[in-house]
Amino acid sequence: MTAHSHPIPVVPGDLFARHQVITGLRALADFLEANPAVPVPEYGETFDVFPRDCDDDCSAALVGDVAALLGVQADDDRPSGGHYTASRSFGRITYRIIHIPDRNRRRHEAYMSYCQNIRLDEGQDHDGNERVA
């Protein structure tokens, strides 16, 4: 294993969840292989992971450390108001770890706080046009 600037902590409570996710992924792969008539996403799927219980510095460091383990360069869109991510594709399945800066999360929560206050009339579609029966 490569030495990293910020060792990725192993949290004992996470080991059980980790085991369940890995076991579930293997079971899904076995099921899909055994049942070729079951459809799968044509373009694959993305497995998104968001650091939790971590401040901005810790979360960003985790993305950088995982990028090193994945052997990829992290994408840093934070200067333009975006996220810090690292991803790698395994065939048509992509693993992606995403750091959402706290300021972005707070801005999104504030924006979404208004969504429950706006209701369309029963006779309108989502564009505000009157529906014809």
C-alpha positions in Angstrom: 0.0 0.0 0.0 1.1 3.5 -0.7 1.9 6.0 2.1 -0.6 8.8 2.1 -0.4 12.3 3.7 -3.7 11.6 5.6 -4.2 8.0 6.6 -7.7 6.8 5.9 -9.2 6.0 9.3 -11.0 2.6 9.7 -14.0 3.1 11.9 -15.0 -0.2 13.6 -18.7 0.6 13.2 -18.2 1.1 9.5 -16.6 -2.4 9.0 -20.0 -4.1 9.3 -21.6 -1.7 6.8 -18.6 -2.1 4.5 -19.0 -5.9 4.7 -22.7 -5.7 3.9 -22.1 -3.4 0.9 -19.4 -5.7 -0.5 -21.5 -8.8 0.1 -24.5 -7.1 -1.5 -22.5 -6.1 -4.6 -21.2 -9.6 -5.1 -24.7 -11.1 -4.6 -26.1 -8.7 -7.2 -23.4 -9.6 -9.7 -24.1 -13.3 -9.1 -27.8 -12.7 -9.5 -27.4 -10.7 -12.8 -25.0 -13.3 -14.2 -27.4 -16.1 -13.4 -30.4 -14.3 -14.8 -29.4 -12.8 -18.2 -33.0 -11.8 -18.9 -32.9 -9.3 -16.1 -32.1 -5.8 -17.6 -29.2 -3.8 -16.5 -28.4 -0.1 -17.1 -27.1 0.2 -20.6 -24.4 2.7 -19.7 -23.6 1.2 -16.3 -24.0 2.7 -12.9 -22.1 5.1 -10.6 -21.5 4.1 -7.0 -21.4 7.5 -5.1 -19.8 7.9 -1.7 -20.0 11.0 0.4 -17.7 11.4 3.4 -19.7 11.8 6.6 -19.1 12.9 10.1 -16.2 15.0 8.8 -15.4 18.7 8.5 -14.4 20.3 5.2 -10.6 19.7 5.6 -11.1 16.0 6.6 -13.6 15.4 3.8 -11.3 16.9 1.2 -8.3 15.0 2.5 -10.3 11.7 2.3 -11.1 12.4 -1.4 -7.4 13.1 -2.1 -6.4 9.9 -0.3 -9.0 7.8 -2.1 -7.9 9.3 -5.4 -4.4 8.1 -4.7 -5.6 4.6 -3.9 -7.7 4.6 -7.1 -4.6 5.8 -9.0 -6.4 8.9 -10.4 -6.2 12.6 -10.2 -8.9 14.3 -8.1 -11.1 16.8 -9.9 -11.2 20.1 -7.9 -14.1 22.3 -9.0 -14.3 24.1 -5.6 -12.7 27.4 -6.9 -15.8 27.8 -9.2 -18.3 26.8 -6.5 -18.3 23.0 -7.3 -17.2 19.9 -5.5 -14.0 17.9 -5.0 -14.3 14.4 -6.5 -12.3 11.4 -7.4 -13.6 8.6 -9.6 -12.5 5.5 -11.4 -14.4 3.2 -13.7 -14.4 -0.6 -13.4 -15.9 -1.6 -16.7 -19.2 0.2 -16.8 -19.4 0.7 -13.0 -17.8 3.8 -11.6 -16.8 4.4 -8.0 -16.9 8.1 -7.1 -16.2 9.9 -3.9 -17.5 13.4 -3.6 -16.6 16.2 -1.1 -19.3 18.8 -1.1 -17.9 21.9 0.6 -20.0 23.0 3.6 -20.8 26.4 2.0 -22.3 24.6 -1.1 -24.4 22.3 1.1 -25.7 25.3 3.1 -26.5 27.2 -0.1 -28.4 24.2 -1.5 -30.3 23.7 1.8 -31.3 27.3 1.8 -32.4 27.2 -1.8 -34.4 24.0 -1.2 -36.1 25.4 1.9 -38.5 27.3 -0.4 -39.6 24.3 -2.5 -42.3 23.3 0.0 -43.8 26.9 -0.2 -44.6 26.7 -3.9 -47.6 24.7 -5.1 -49.1 24.5 -8.5 -52.8 24.8 -8.9 -54.5 21.5 -9.5 -55.2 22.5 -13.1 -51.6 23.4 -14.0 -48.8 21.3 -15.3 -45.2 21.6 -14.1 -44.6 24.6 -16.4 -47.5 26.6 -15.0 -49.7 26.0 -18.1 -53.3 25.2 -17.8 -53.9 21.5 -18.5 -56.4 20.5 -21.1 -58.6 17.5 -20.1 
